[in-house]
């Protein structure tokens, strides 16, 4: 399984971005997928997770602004980010766990200017 993240960029505070994570292989069965982020000098943190059963967990600081979804027909995971804030600036990584194995995408930079 390989994960390819895209969609990052530079946006002003209050703006929106949609991250995509294209997956090779049949990763959308009995899985847990999501997004992590890592800001400079900080530890990587979970942002949003979704299971194949449809359960969603969002980091408290992004609730009401971010949404996670999947399109199994396109083998793609999404992170819709609205009302972005400077503190959302980080490298965002897509993640998948299936049958005890973990997979990571290469990361995409999101920069929010004030």
N, C-alpha and C positions, 0 to 999 in steps of 0.2 A: 504494500500500500504506500502510495506517495501522496502528499498533500501540497498543493500549490496555492499560496495566498496572494491576493491582489486587491487593489482598490484603495490603498492608502494614498495620502497626499497632504498638501498644505491647505488648511481651511481657516477662516476666521471664526472667532468665538460666536456661537449661535448657529453655525452652519451644520451641514450634514455630510456624511459619507456612508457608502455601503461597501463593506469588505466582503470578498468572496473567497471561498476555499474550495478549489476543485480537487476531487479525490479520485485516484485511480483504484481499481479493485472494488469489491463489494463490501464497502465499509458501513453501509447504511442498515445493517441488520445486527441486532443484539449488540448495540454499541452505546457509547457515550462520546459526544463530540462537543467541542466548544472553542472558546477563544481565551487566550491569556494575553497579558501585556506586560512589558517591562520598560520602565522609565529609567533614564540615566541615573546610576547610583542607587537604584532601588531593586528589590527582589521582584521576580516574576510573580504576577498575581492573576488569579482567575477572574475573568470578566463575566462570562456567560457560558452556561452549559446546557445541553439538551440531550435527552436520551432517546433511543429508538422507540421507547414507549410514549414519548411526548412530554415527559417531565422537563420543566425548565427551571433553571436557577440563575438568577442575575445578581451580580454584586450590588450591594445596597446603593452605592454611589452612582450607579448607572440606571437604576430602576426608573421607569417613566421616560427615559431618554433613548435607551438601546433596546433592540429586539433581536432575538436569535431565531433562525429558521433553517430548514433544510428543504432541498428539492431532490428527492431520491432519483427522479427521472433524469436529472442533469448531474447527479453525483456531486452536488454542490452544497456547501454550508455557507450561510450568510450571517453578517452582523450589520444590522441597520443602526446607524448612530446619528441621533438628532440632538439639537441643542448642545453641540460640543463645547467643552470648556478647556481652557489651557491645561488643566490638570489631567486631561485625557491624553495628552501628548505622550507617546510611547511607541515602541515597536510591538505590533500585534501579531501573535502567533496562533494559527489554528492547530487544533489538537484532536486526536481521536484515540479511543481505547476500545479494543475489541478482543475478546477471548484472552484477556490478560496481557495483551501487547499494546504498547503505546506508540503513537506516531505523531510527529511534529512537522508543521510546515516551516518554511524558511523565514517567515516574518515579513511584515509590511509596515513601513513607517507612517505614523499618523502624527501630524504636527498641527496644533491649534494655536493660532496667534490671538493675542488679546487686543 
